């Protein structure tokens, strides 16, 4: 059984950098942001030369860029900007990255234990719990090293609950393989989740939909039916239910209907012509059964937009348009890939437009593109039919098409170089579609 030690120089630097979080509350917010930007510049241009590549992972050497070393200060800088007026939440995100992520890795290697049901590698329950519990306590200790005025007048018990909530979200994201790099996702998710929990507690006047119990009934029923039918596994069903709840709270049954359309179309497209796909080696693994990774990568952005629309009802029109845009992109991508591989004839590389093998990352066809566009049109039409924002019809179509195109571009570039997985590509594509739909809405 290996000893519980830190021997990786990169991991030592990773943990030790949390000492700079002590600047929070002691330096002006703008100076904290400037320090993060300086660290990003240093890691981008100078650290690789000074370390002579010794801190880079093999895949980063292949890429020619220390991606993790860049994303770490990038996430700190971004979180410092997002929490500018309350940078104590930056300290929570920083603690989640320095303490929670490190403890999850160390404990997972020291005491193997049962693997997480949604993992595809060394992620274990012991690592998840150790990262959450140890990271929560150490992050709480970090907060108490900050000036008292930066803690927003809250006591230790309140902060324990807030930090535990944020670290739970951060460690859950850390345990999901194939999504965004941990250096970016863990601090952002942990810090922003803690901030949202704080905002909910401060406002205390969240509107509960009058048909909440009916919504919970139908969400629960659909979760059970999807699991029993074998279309999704247990953890995936739970994740899908949580995302559906966020969508329902923000957009009610109309937005929940969009999620249902996506699920039905995606499932039907996956099973359609399955024997032919299997013969061609193009069928989805596990006989098309969705997992927690599939649920989050395709509907995670929509669930977050719905939840935020519930928290901030004044922004609901914008956020629900973003929700529809993300689902339009997810629907377009699913139909384009699942049906395009069956009915396409001329397959080409999305960037060079040279002929390419069917089913390979970044390879598109005219039939697949047309089917994907039809999916975006269907999703946009359904959204316009149940809302008073008909003018967004074209915007959502454009967002869906752009998301589908980005999915192909990322597949042809970063995914082929094994720097992204299909799940992370889907998540980023749906996020871009949501942002584009929101930007067009504001014009």
ABEGO torsion letter per residue (X at the ends): XBBBBBABAAAAAAAAAAAAAAABGABBAAAAAAAAAAAAAAAAAAAAAAAGGAABBAAAAAAGBBAAAAAAAAAAAAAAAAAAABAAAAAAAAAAAAAAAAAAAAAAAABAEBBBAABABABBAAAAAAAAAAAAAAAAAAAAABBAAAAGGBBAAAAAAAAAAAAAAAAAAAABBGBBBAAAAAAAAAAAAAAAAAAAAAAGABBBBAAAAAAAAAAAAAAAAAAAAGABBAAAAAAAAAAAAAAAAAAEAAAAAAAAAAAAAAAAAAABGAAAAAAAGABBBGGGBBBAAAAAAAAAAAAAAAAAAAABAAAAAAAAAAAAAAAAAAAAAAAAAAAAAAABABBBBAAAGBBBBBGBBGBBBAAAAAAAAAAAAAAAAAAAAABABAAAAAAAAAAAAAAAAAAAAAAABAAAAGABBAAAAAAAAAAAAAAAAAAAAAX
